[in-house]
Amino acid sequence: MCLILFQKMGYGDYLETSKTGDGGIDGVISQDKLGLEKIYIQAKRYADKNKVHEPDIRNFIGAMSDGVSRGIF
């Protein structure tokens, strides 16, 4: 759902990663319609009993070390 939202906001195409073994990345969107700059996306469902913890953010930052300099958590 988040990836579709970003595309409707004017970003380029997106690629949804697999549900397991994705290395902390839910998808990759193109910053522009040409796909010159990639942005990693990680979406979490926050609730009182389902909190986002520091390791989640560290894993996301670690996954961005593949030459991607932008991410949305």
VEXRO-360172 format. One record per residue: residue in three letters; x, y negated, z of N, C-alpha, C, O in turn. Coordinates in Angstrom, 2 decimals. Atoms other than C-alpha are relative to their C-alpha. Layout:
// VEXRO-360172
    aa       n.X       n.Y       n.Z      ca.X      ca.Y      ca.Z       c.X       c.Y       c.Z       o.X       o.Y       o.Z
   ala         X         Y         Z         X         Y         Z         X         Y         Z         X         Y         Z
...
***
This chain:
// VEXRO-360172
    aa       n.X       n.Y       n.Z      ca.X      ca.Y      ca.Z       c.X       c.Y       c.Z       o.X       o.Y       o.Z
   met      0.82      1.18      0.00      0.00      0.00      0.00      0.88     -1.26      0.00      0.59     -2.22     -0.72
   cys     -0.88      1.18     -0.07      2.82     -2.44      0.87      0.67     -0.26     -1.35      0.81     -1.41     -1.77
   leu     -0.67      0.17      1.29      4.57     -1.80     -2.44     -0.93     -0.61     -1.04     -0.51     -1.47     -1.82
   ile      1.00      0.56      0.93      1.41     -2.54     -4.41     -0.23     -1.48      0.31     -0.35     -2.30     -0.60
   leu      0.18      1.39     -0.41      0.94     -5.74     -2.39      1.13     -0.87     -0.53      0.88     -1.95     -1.08
   phe     -1.13      0.79      0.49      4.44     -6.96     -3.26     -0.06     -0.18     -1.51      0.26     -1.26     -2.01
   gln      0.11      0.12      1.45      3.87     -6.24     -6.93     -1.07     -1.03     -0.36     -0.87     -1.84     -1.27
   lys      1.06      0.97      0.26      0.61     -8.22     -6.87      0.41     -1.42      0.38     -0.15     -2.39     -0.13
   met     -0.52      1.31     -0.40      2.52    -11.07     -5.20      0.98     -0.57     -1.03      1.43     -1.70     -0.90
   gly     -0.84      0.51      1.07      4.67    -11.37     -8.32      1.36      0.66     -0.13      2.13      0.32     -1.03
   tyr     -1.26     -0.73      0.15      7.59     -9.05     -7.71     -0.13      0.98     -1.15     -1.22      1.20     -1.66
   gly      0.01     -0.93      1.11      8.56     -6.56    -10.37     -0.51      1.38      0.40     -1.20      1.54      1.40
   asp      0.44     -1.38     -0.23      7.96     -2.82    -10.53      0.57      0.52      1.31      1.51     -0.04      1.88
   tyr     -0.48     -0.62     -1.24      8.43     -0.59     -7.52      0.17      1.49     -0.20     -0.39      2.10     -1.11
   leu     -0.22     -1.44     -0.03      9.62      2.91     -6.80     -0.25      0.46      1.42      0.41      0.01      2.35
   glu      0.30     -0.56     -1.32      8.12      4.83     -3.88      0.89      1.20      0.23      0.97      2.08     -0.63
   thr     -0.87     -1.13     -0.30     10.56      7.21     -2.20     -0.82      1.15      0.56     -1.99      0.99      0.91
   ser      0.69     -1.16     -0.55      9.68     10.68     -1.00     -0.31     -0.22      1.47      0.34     -1.04      2.12
   lys      0.44      0.18     -1.38      7.97     11.00      2.37      1.03      0.48      1.02      1.08     -0.04      2.13
   thr     -1.01     -0.51     -0.93     10.81     12.97      3.96      1.37     -0.13     -0.65      1.50     -0.07     -1.87
   gly     -1.36      0.08      0.51     14.54     12.58      3.63      0.27     -1.25     -0.81      1.13     -1.24     -1.69
   asp     -0.16      1.22      0.78     14.23      9.04      2.32      1.07     -0.92      0.56      1.30     -2.00      0.02
   gly     -1.07      0.79     -0.56     17.03      7.74      4.53     -0.46     -1.30      0.62      0.33     -2.24      0.73
   gly      0.50      1.21     -0.63     14.83      5.14      6.19     -0.57     -1.00     -0.97     -0.84     -2.14     -0.59
   ile      0.53      0.90      1.02     13.55      3.62      2.95     -1.32      0.57     -0.52     -1.38      1.74     -0.91
   asp      1.29     -0.44      0.52      9.89      3.81      1.90     -0.15     -0.32     -1.49     -0.91      0.35     -2.20
   gly      0.10      0.35      1.40     10.34      2.14     -1.44      1.01     -1.07     -0.38      1.66     -1.67      0.48
   val     -0.90      1.01      0.54     12.37     -0.15     -3.66     -0.81     -0.83     -0.98     -1.48     -0.29     -1.87
   ile      0.69      0.87      0.95     10.93     -3.17     -5.43      1.03     -0.86     -0.71      2.11     -1.12     -0.18
   ser     -0.85      0.93      0.73     12.47     -5.38     -8.05     -0.38     -1.41      0.42     -1.56     -1.75      0.50
   gln      0.28      1.37     -0.41     12.82     -8.97     -6.94     -0.64     -0.78     -1.13     -1.40     -1.71     -0.89
   asp      0.54      0.69      1.16     11.95    -10.07    -10.45     -0.49      1.03     -1.00     -0.21      2.22     -0.86
   lys      0.59     -0.92      0.98     10.17     -8.56    -13.42      1.05      0.71     -0.86      0.76      1.75     -1.44
   leu     -1.06     -0.66      0.75     13.50     -7.74    -15.10      0.71      1.07      0.80      1.43      1.90      0.23
   gly     -0.62     -1.02     -0.84     14.65     -5.64    -12.16      1.48     -0.23      0.26      2.22      0.72      0.49
   leu     -1.42      0.30     -0.18     17.98     -7.43    -11.76      0.44      0.11      1.46      1.60      0.42      1.72
   glu     -0.33     -0.05     -1.43     17.86     -7.52     -7.94     -1.01      0.89      0.71     -2.21      0.72      0.55
   lys      0.86     -0.95     -0.70     16.48     -4.72     -5.76     -0.19     -0.40      1.46      0.71     -0.98      2.07
   ile      0.32      0.23     -1.41     14.82     -5.04     -2.34     -0.51      1.31      0.57     -1.45      1.90      0.05
   tyr      0.46     -1.21     -0.68     14.48     -2.07      0.01     -1.16     -0.35      0.93     -1.18     -1.41      1.55
   ile      1.19      0.20     -0.82     11.17     -1.71      1.85     -0.12      1.13      1.01      0.05      2.30      0.67
   gln      0.31     -0.99     -1.03     10.45      0.06      5.13     -1.24     -0.50      0.74     -1.24     -1.61      1.27
   ala      1.24      0.37     -0.68      6.93     -0.01      6.57     -0.24      0.96      1.16     -0.09      2.17      1.03
   lys      0.31     -0.79     -1.19      6.01      1.18     10.04     -1.40     -0.36      0.48     -1.84     -1.50      0.35
   arg      1.32      0.23     -0.57      2.61      1.57     11.63      0.18     -0.22      1.49      0.41      0.72      2.25
   tyr     -0.22      0.37     -1.39      2.91     -0.27     14.93     -1.30      0.14      0.79     -2.37     -0.23      0.31
   ala      1.11     -0.10     -0.94      0.61      0.51     17.86      0.60      0.09      1.40      1.80      0.30      1.55
   asp     -0.49     -0.08     -1.38      0.88      0.52     21.65      0.74      1.31      0.26      1.73      1.32      0.99
   lys     -0.63     -1.30     -0.21      1.79      4.22     21.53      0.95      0.39     -1.12      1.53      1.48     -1.09
   asn     -0.87     -0.27      1.14      3.77      4.02     18.30      0.86     -1.24     -0.27      0.62     -1.97     -1.23
   lys     -0.82      1.20      0.10      6.41      1.36     18.77      1.17      0.19     -0.95      1.64      1.31     -1.16
   val     -1.19     -0.01      0.84      9.22      0.46     16.40      1.20     -0.19      0.93      1.24     -1.15      1.71
   his     -1.15      0.04     -0.89     12.53      1.14     18.13      1.25     -0.41     -0.76      1.29     -0.40     -1.99
   glu     -1.27      0.46      0.57     16.06     -0.09     17.55      0.60      0.99     -0.99      1.10      0.56     -2.03
   pro     -0.57     -0.93      0.99     17.22      3.15     15.83     -0.69     -0.08     -1.37     -0.05      0.13     -2.40
   asp      0.72      0.15      1.28     14.52      2.62     13.16      0.62     -1.14     -0.82      0.84     -1.00     -2.03
   ile     -0.58      1.15      0.69     16.00     -0.77     12.31      1.44      0.28     -0.40      1.87     -0.11     -1.49
   arg     -1.39     -0.36      0.34     19.58      0.55     12.43      0.06      0.93     -1.22      0.90      0.75     -2.10
   asn      0.05     -0.91      1.16     18.69      3.36     10.01     -0.30     -0.77     -1.27      0.28     -0.50     -2.33
   phe      0.36      0.82      1.17     17.14      0.81      7.67      1.21     -0.80     -0.47      1.51     -0.84     -1.67
   ile     -1.18      0.79      0.36     20.22     -1.41      7.75      1.08      0.91     -0.59      1.75      0.54     -1.55
   gly     -0.98     -0.95      0.52     22.45      1.63      7.22     -0.33      0.45     -1.42      0.57      0.63     -2.23
   ala      0.42     -0.41      1.34     20.43      2.66      4.17      0.25     -1.10     -1.02      0.41     -0.83     -2.21
   met     -0.22      1.13      0.92     20.93     -0.80      2.70      1.46     -0.15     -0.40      1.78     -1.04     -1.20
   ser     -1.42      0.13      0.33     24.69     -0.26      2.48      0.32      0.49     -1.41      1.49      0.47     -1.81
   asp     -0.20     -0.47      1.38     24.22      1.12     -1.07      0.09     -1.15     -1.00     -0.30     -0.97     -2.15
   gly     -0.11      1.13      0.93     24.90     -2.32     -2.59     -1.25     -0.85     -0.08     -1.31     -1.78     -0.88
   val      1.22      0.80     -0.05     21.44     -3.66     -1.80      0.16     -1.00      1.13      0.47     -0.62      2.26
   ser     -0.24      1.03     -1.01     21.64     -6.96      0.06     -1.28     -0.55      0.60     -1.23     -1.43      1.46
   arg      1.26      0.53     -0.50     17.93     -7.55      0.72     -0.92      1.14      0.41     -0.98      2.20     -0.22
   gly      0.94     -1.00     -0.46     15.35     -5.66      2.66     -1.14     -0.64      0.77     -0.99     -1.72      1.34
   ile      1.18      0.43     -0.76     11.91     -6.06      4.21     -0.39      1.16      0.89     -0.69      2.25      0.40
   phe      0.36     -1.01     -0.98     11.18     -4.12      7.39     -1.34     -0.37      0.58     -1.86      0.35      1.44
***
